[in-house]
Amino acid sequence: MAGSRPSDPGTASTPPDEGPPAPARPRGRGPGRLRFLLIGSVIAAALAVFLFVGLGSDSGGGSQAPAAVGSTAPDFTLPSLTGGPAVQLDGVGKARHHPVVLNFFASWCIPCQQETPLLAKAADAARAHGSTVQFLGVDSLDQNANAIPFVEHAGVTYPVVTDNGRVSSGLYELYGLPQTFFIDADGTVIGHVSGPVKQPQLDRWLHRLGGASA
């Protein structure tokens, strides 16, 4: 009687109709991972726009330190955008007991392109009505070659200074443009608008400062 030879337990048999094992799938960036990275990029871009454009809030109490509402506006001196003597904030306002509308802007800032002509008209109207309110523009992180034609086209006649970020980002700790501070004759910040100021807001603050707008 012929017996069958036992198979070697250490040897695995492969069915004759089965080919070699499929190669392992490489670990790469599959669709799920790419989708996750894309969503993260969109969120980061949206956050950056939010920070640089500004919040658009009308602040009557509480603001970004150190120029918080109720505090003394930090004084500074910066070179004039169009040449001539440097301009000091307190020299425009507190030293002469004049209220000040202090606006931080840039020619590359899209909301500023809509806001600056509004401020220019308000400043001219306040001057025509004999108001003591002074306007001061701070062109921040900009190039003079772009900023000068920008303010001329907007009709700005009030003083504008140029800032490399030392005042806007450093002294005032601003993280978006435009930003407007309303400072009374004693140098105290009584209002702050983050984002483009609207006509009703501007009218209200000008009247509080003792001025008038058209």
C-alpha positions as CSV (number, residue, x, y, z in Angstrom):
1,M,0.0,0.0,0.0
2,A,1.5,3.3,-1.1
3,G,1.2,6.1,1.3
4,S,1.2,9.8,0.4
5,R,4.3,11.9,1.2
6,P,3.5,14.4,3.9
7,S,4.0,18.0,2.8
8,D,6.8,20.1,4.2
9,P,5.3,22.4,6.8
10,G,7.9,25.0,6.1
11,T,7.0,25.3,2.5
12,A,4.0,27.3,1.4
13,S,2.3,26.0,-1.7
14,T,0.9,28.4,-4.4
15,P,-2.2,27.4,-6.4
16,P,-1.2,26.9,-10.0
17,D,-3.7,29.5,-11.3
18,E,-2.7,32.3,-8.8
19,G,-0.1,34.8,-10.0
20,P,2.5,36.6,-7.9
21,P,1.1,38.8,-5.0
22,A,0.1,42.3,-5.9
23,P,2.7,45.0,-5.0
24,A,1.9,47.0,-1.9
25,R,0.2,50.4,-2.6
26,P,2.7,53.2,-1.9
27,R,1.8,55.6,0.9
28,G,1.4,58.9,-1.0
29,R,-0.9,61.9,-0.8
30,G,-4.2,60.3,-1.6
31,P,-7.4,62.3,-2.4
32,G,-8.3,62.7,1.2
33,R,-5.0,64.2,2.2
34,L,-5.0,66.6,-0.8
35,R,-8.5,67.7,0.1
36,F,-7.4,68.3,3.7
37,L,-4.4,70.4,2.6
38,L,-6.6,72.4,0.1
39,I,-9.2,73.2,2.8
40,G,-6.4,74.3,5.2
41,S,-4.9,76.6,2.5
42,V,-8.3,78.2,1.9
43,I,-8.8,78.9,5.6
44,A,-5.3,80.4,6.0
45,A,-5.9,82.7,3.0
46,A,-9.3,83.8,4.3
47,L,-7.7,84.6,7.8
48,A,-5.0,86.6,6.2
49,V,-7.5,88.7,4.2
50,F,-9.6,89.2,7.4
51,L,-6.6,90.5,9.3
52,F,-5.3,92.9,6.5
53,V,-8.6,94.3,5.5
54,G,-9.7,95.0,9.0
55,L,-12.8,94.3,11.1
56,G,-15.0,97.2,10.1
57,S,-16.2,97.8,13.7
58,D,-17.2,101.2,15.1
59,S,-15.7,101.3,18.6
60,G,-17.1,103.6,21.2
61,G,-15.3,101.8,24.0
62,G,-12.5,99.3,24.0
63,S,-10.0,99.1,21.1
64,Q,-6.6,97.7,20.2
65,A,-3.9,98.6,22.8
66,P,-2.1,100.9,23.3
67,A,-4.4,103.4,21.5
68,A,-7.5,102.2,23.3
69,V,-10.6,104.3,23.6
70,G,-10.2,106.5,26.7
71,S,-6.4,106.5,26.6
72,T,-4.0,109.2,25.3
73,A,-3.1,108.7,21.7
74,P,0.5,107.8,21.4
75,D,2.5,110.7,19.9
76,F,4.8,110.3,16.9
77,T,6.7,112.3,14.4
78,L,6.9,111.1,10.8
79,P,8.2,112.6,7.5
80,S,5.8,114.2,5.2
81,L,4.7,112.1,2.2
82,T,5.1,115.0,-0.3
83,G,8.3,116.5,1.3
84,G,8.7,119.4,3.6
85,P,8.9,119.4,7.4
86,A,8.1,116.3,9.4
87,V,4.7,116.2,11.1
88,Q,4.0,115.5,14.7
89,L,0.6,114.2,15.9
90,D,0.6,116.4,19.1
91,G,1.8,119.3,17.0
92,V,-1.3,119.0,14.8
93,G,-3.7,118.3,17.7
94,K,-3.1,118.5,21.4
95,A,-0.4,121.2,21.4
96,R,-2.9,123.5,19.5
97,H,-5.9,122.2,21.4
98,H,-7.4,120.8,18.2
99,P,-9.3,117.5,17.8
100,V,-7.8,115.1,15.2
101,V,-9.1,112.5,12.8
102,L,-6.1,110.1,12.5
103,N,-6.4,107.8,9.5
104,F,-4.0,104.9,8.7
105,F,-4.2,103.8,5.1
106,A,-2.2,102.6,2.1
107,S,-2.6,102.9,-1.7
108,W,-2.6,99.1,-2.1
109,C,-5.5,98.7,0.4
110,I,-8.8,98.3,-1.5
111,P,-11.1,99.5,1.2
112,C,-8.8,102.6,1.6
113,Q,-9.4,103.4,-2.1
114,Q,-13.1,103.9,-1.3
115,E,-12.6,105.5,2.1
116,T,-9.9,108.2,1.4
117,P,-12.0,110.4,-1.0
118,L,-14.7,110.4,1.7
119,L,-12.3,111.6,4.3
120,A,-10.9,114.2,1.9
121,K,-14.4,115.7,1.3
122,A,-15.1,115.7,5.0
123,A,-11.9,117.5,5.8
124,D,-12.6,120.2,3.2
125,A,-16.2,120.6,4.4
126,A,-15.1,120.9,8.0
127,R,-12.5,123.5,7.1
128,A,-15.1,125.5,5.1
129,H,-17.4,125.4,8.2
130,G,-14.7,126.8,10.4
131,S,-14.2,123.6,12.3
132,T,-11.1,123.2,14.4
133,V,-11.0,119.4,13.7
134,Q,-7.7,118.5,12.0
135,F,-7.2,115.5,9.7
136,L,-3.9,113.6,9.5
137,G,-3.2,110.6,7.2
138,V,-0.5,108.0,7.8
139,D,0.5,106.1,4.7
140,S,1.7,102.8,6.0
141,L,4.0,100.2,4.4
142,D,3.6,101.8,1.0
143,Q,5.8,103.2,-1.8
144,N,5.8,107.0,-2.3
145,A,5.5,106.5,-6.1
146,N,2.1,104.9,-5.5
147,A,1.0,106.8,-2.5
148,I,1.5,110.4,-3.8
149,P,-0.7,110.0,-6.9
150,F,-3.2,108.1,-4.8
151,V,-3.8,110.9,-2.3
152,E,-3.8,113.5,-5.1
153,H,-6.4,111.6,-7.0
154,A,-8.5,111.2,-3.9
155,G,-8.4,115.0,-3.3
156,V,-6.6,114.9,0.0
157,T,-5.4,118.4,1.1
158,Y,-4.7,117.6,4.8
159,P,-1.2,116.5,6.0
160,V,-0.1,113.0,5.1
161,V,3.0,111.3,6.5
162,T,4.8,108.1,5.5
163,D,5.4,105.2,7.9
164,N,7.5,102.1,7.4
165,G,5.5,100.3,10.0
166,R,7.2,101.7,13.1
167,V,4.1,103.6,14.1
168,S,1.2,101.6,12.6
169,S,2.5,98.1,13.4
170,G,4.8,99.1,16.3
171,L,3.5,102.0,18.3
172,Y,-0.2,101.5,17.5
173,E,0.0,97.7,17.1
174,L,-2.4,97.7,14.1
175,Y,-3.0,94.5,12.2
176,G,-5.2,95.8,9.4
177,L,-6.0,98.8,7.2
178,P,-7.7,101.2,7.1
179,Q,-7.9,102.3,10.8
180,T,-9.2,105.6,12.0
181,F,-8.9,107.2,15.4
182,F,-10.9,110.1,16.7
183,I,-8.9,112.1,19.2
184,D,-10.3,115.0,21.2
185,A,-8.5,118.3,21.9
186,D,-6.8,116.9,25.0
187,G,-5.2,114.1,23.0
188,T,-7.6,111.4,24.3
189,V,-8.9,108.7,21.9
190,I,-12.7,108.9,22.0
191,G,-13.5,106.7,19.0
192,H,-11.9,104.1,16.8
193,V,-13.1,102.5,13.5
194,S,-11.4,99.4,12.3
195,G,-12.0,99.0,8.6
196,P,-13.4,101.6,6.1
197,V,-15.3,104.4,7.9
198,K,-18.9,105.1,6.6
199,Q,-20.4,108.5,6.2
200,P,-22.9,108.1,9.1
201,Q,-20.0,107.1,11.4
202,L,-17.8,110.0,10.2
203,D,-20.7,112.5,10.7
204,R,-21.3,111.2,14.2
205,W,-17.6,111.4,15.3
206,L,-17.0,114.8,13.7
207,H,-20.0,116.3,15.6
208,R,-18.7,114.7,18.8
209,L,-15.3,116.3,18.1
210,G,-17.0,119.7,17.7
211,G,-16.7,119.8,13.9
212,A,-19.1,119.5,11.1
213,S,-19.2,117.5,7.8
214,A,-21.1,118.1,4.6
